[in-house]
Amino acid sequence: MKNILSTIVFFLISFPVLAAVSEMDAKSAPPETVSTVYVVLFGVLFVGIVAGFFIYLWWSTKDKSDQ
């Protein structure tokens, strides 16, 4: 019974969002304001920072296990 009630509540909450999305089309979409270069640069920096963080964690645990 709880699953049915939560499904109904979720549907009622998400219905206005789904209705707004269905009314969108390519003509009313906002124009592109950011160059692709900046998006790629952000992606590279983000992945690099995340990879660097995990390498730091691995290196710091490796140093503690050697002692």
Secondary structure, 3 states (H helix, E strand, C coil): CHHHHHHHHHHHHHHHHHHHHHHCCHHHCCCCCCCHHHHHHHHHHHHHHHHHHHHHHHHHHHHHHHC
